[in-house]
Amino acid sequence: MIVLGIETATLVCSVAVVTADKMLAEYTQQAKKTHSERLLPLIDSLLKDIGLKVNDLNGIAVAAGPGSFTGLRIGMVTAKSLAQVLDIPLYGVPTLEALAAQHPHFPGIISPILDARRKQVYNALFLPAEEPQRLTAERALPLTDLLQELEQEREKVLFVGDAVPVYRQLIKEKLGDRAHLLPAEASICRAATVARLGLKRMSAGCTHSWHDLVPFYVRLSEAERKYLRSLKEGGDFC
């Protein structure tokens, strides 16, 4: 089974093609171009470079959130369109689970954190494994609340994700030597991991309908919050 992985939930745009026993290729960019400008050219270049055509794909896995609202929509629309046109299986992989799955041998708790703005992070806690064991559901919360929760634990904690550089100093101040932080290149969400997790789920018969799969935002967008405020206040939304 040949699976295309797509990751656009963060500032990184990443695509990969994997099979059950190896990664054929992975292209990752973090540049000023938007995901809408980069994604399709990256997929096209990757497939050409490994001698495949889009019709050779047997499945598509996409990072389903949480993450950047715009990035998630771009990746999701692309994945759903390809799955529909090619009539192949589709699977939406939780972004935080993919981040945790990249570190299956860490001896402790894995805590992916993505910058959710407004002094919050997207987070879920996992025990390490090739398919991580979830300890909490996805949530958006202030990092101070997360660190207070983790202070009650005794295990080492591995922090990964794009919020690590933003909050590195605070994390170390609160958890000291129990906090383990990776270099930036080891802390991004990779499309190869999204593809691998998706391949396992699809091989087990778990798929998502291209018609029904939607991004998992965790919280409302700014436009949705503005609209709800306007309804409560009896004003106009524009």
C-alpha positions in Angstrom: 0.0 0.0 0.0 1.4 3.4 -1.1 0.2 6.3 1.1 0.6 10.0 0.7 0.9 12.0 3.9 0.1 15.7 4.2 0.9 17.9 7.1 -0.1 21.6 6.9 -1.5 22.1 10.5 1.5 24.2 11.5 3.8 26.7 9.8 5.6 23.7 8.3 4.4 22.3 5.0 5.3 18.6 4.8 4.5 15.8 2.3 5.7 12.2 2.2 5.0 8.9 0.6 5.4 5.7 2.6 4.8 2.0 2.2 4.4 -0.6 5.0 8.1 -1.1 5.3 9.8 2.2 4.3 9.5 5.9 3.6 10.0 6.5 -0.1 10.4 10.3 0.2 9.6 13.3 2.4 9.7 17.0 1.5 9.4 19.6 4.2 9.4 23.4 3.9 9.1 26.2 6.4 9.3 29.3 4.1 7.3 32.5 3.6 5.1 31.1 0.9 1.6 30.1 2.1 0.5 26.4 2.2 -1.8 27.1 -0.7 1.2 28.1 -2.8 3.5 25.3 -1.7 1.4 22.1 -1.1 0.4 21.0 -4.6 3.9 21.8 -6.2 5.5 19.9 -3.3 3.3 16.8 -3.9 4.0 17.0 -7.7 7.7 17.3 -7.2 7.9 14.5 -4.7 5.9 12.0 -6.8 8.0 12.9 -9.9 11.3 12.5 -8.1 10.4 8.9 -6.9 8.9 7.9 -10.2 5.3 7.7 -9.2 2.1 9.1 -10.6 -0.8 10.3 -8.6 -2.8 7.2 -9.8 -0.2 5.0 -8.1 -1.4 6.1 -4.6 -3.5 3.7 -2.6 -4.4 6.0 0.3 -4.0 9.5 1.7 -3.4 10.5 5.3 -3.7 14.1 6.5 -3.0 15.9 9.7 -6.5 16.7 10.9 -5.8 19.1 13.8 -5.6 20.9 16.0 -3.4 23.6 14.4 -3.6 26.6 12.2 -7.1 27.0 11.0 -6.1 28.1 7.5 -3.4 25.5 7.2 -5.7 22.7 8.3 -8.3 23.7 5.7 -5.8 23.8 2.9 -4.4 20.3 3.8 -7.9 18.9 4.3 -9.4 20.2 1.1 -6.4 18.9 -0.9 -6.5 15.4 0.8 -10.3 15.1 0.4 -10.2 16.2 -3.3 -7.5 13.7 -4.2 -9.3 10.9 -2.3 -12.5 11.6 -4.0 -11.0 11.9 -7.5 -8.8 8.8 -7.1 -11.4 6.9 -5.2 -8.9 5.8 -2.5 -9.1 5.5 1.3 -8.6 8.6 3.4 -7.7 9.0 7.1 -7.4 12.1 9.3 -4.6 11.8 11.8 -4.7 13.9 15.0 -1.8 16.4 14.8 -0.7 16.0 18.4 -0.8 12.2 18.1 1.5 12.4 15.1 3.9 14.6 17.0 4.0 12.1 19.9 4.5 9.2 17.6 7.8 10.6 16.4 9.4 9.8 19.8 8.3 6.2 20.7 11.2 5.4 23.0 11.2 8.4 25.3 11.1 7.2 29.0 8.3 9.4 30.3 5.4 11.5 29.2 5.2 13.2 25.8 3.6 16.6 25.8 3.1 18.1 22.3 2.4 21.8 22.4 1.3 23.9 19.4 1.0 27.7 19.7 -2.7 28.5 19.9 -2.2 32.2 20.3 -3.9 34.3 23.0 -1.3 32.9 25.5 -2.7 29.3 25.0 -1.3 26.1 23.6 -3.0 23.1 22.0 -2.0 20.0 24.0 -2.7 16.4 24.8 -0.5 14.1 26.9 0.7 10.7 25.7 2.7 7.7 26.8 5.3 6.8 24.1 4.8 4.0 21.6 4.7 3.7 17.8 1.0 4.4 18.3 1.0 6.6 21.4 -1.3 5.9 24.3 -3.4 8.9 25.0 -3.6 10.2 28.6 -5.8 13.2 27.9 -8.0 14.6 25.1 -6.9 17.5 23.0 -7.5 20.8 24.7 -6.5 24.5 24.4 -5.3 25.9 27.6 -2.8 28.4 29.1 0.7 26.9 29.2 0.9 27.8 32.9 -2.1 25.5 33.6 -0.4 22.7 31.7 2.8 23.1 33.6 0.9 23.2 36.9 -0.7 19.9 35.9 2.7 18.4 35.0 4.3 19.5 38.2 2.1 16.9 40.0 3.7 14.1 38.0 7.1 12.5 38.7 8.0 11.4 35.2 10.2 13.1 32.7 8.3 15.2 30.2 9.3 15.6 26.5 7.9 18.8 24.9 7.6 18.9 21.1 5.9 21.2 18.7 6.1 24.8 17.5 5.3 26.3 20.9 8.5 24.9 22.4 10.7 27.8 21.1 8.1 30.3 22.3 7.9 29.0 25.9 11.3 27.3 26.3 12.4 29.4 29.2 9.2 29.2 31.2 9.1 25.4 30.7 12.6 25.0 32.1 11.8 27.4 35.0 8.8 25.4 36.1 9.9 21.8 35.5 13.7 22.1 35.6 15.6 18.9 34.7 12.3 16.9 34.3 11.6 18.9 31.1 13.3 17.7 27.9 13.3 20.0 24.9 14.4 19.0 21.4 16.1 21.1 18.7 13.7 22.8 16.3 14.3 20.3 13.5 13.3 17.4 15.7 10.2 19.1 17.1 8.2 19.6 13.9 5.3 17.5 12.8 6.4 15.3 9.9 4.2 14.1 7.0 6.0 10.7 7.1 4.6 10.1 10.5 1.2 11.2 9.5 1.4 8.8 6.5 2.6 5.9 8.7 -0.2 6.3 11.2 -2.7 6.6 8.5 -1.4 3.6 6.7 -1.8 1.5 9.8 -5.3 2.6 10.4 -6.4 2.2 6.8 -4.8 -1.3 6.7 -6.9 -2.2 9.7 -10.0 -1.1 7.8 -10.4 2.3 9.5 -11.1 5.1 7.0 -12.8 8.4 6.9 -15.3 9.5 4.2 -13.9 12.3 2.0 -17.4 13.8 2.3 -17.6 13.8 6.1 -14.0 14.4 7.3 -13.5 17.9 8.7 -10.7 19.6 10.5 -10.6 19.3 14.3 -10.1 22.8 15.5 -10.5 22.2 19.3 -11.8 25.8 19.7 -13.8 28.3 17.7 -12.2 30.5 15.1 -12.0 34.3 15.6 -14.7 34.7 13.0 -17.0 32.3 14.8 -16.3 34.0 18.2 -17.1 37.4 16.6 -20.3 36.0 15.2 -21.5 34.5 18.5 -20.6 37.8 20.3 -22.7 39.7 17.8 -25.7 37.4 18.4 -25.5 37.8 22.1 -25.2 41.6 21.8 -27.9 41.8 19.3 -25.7 43.5 16.8 -24.8 43.0 13.1 -22.0 40.7 12.0 -19.8 42.0 9.2 
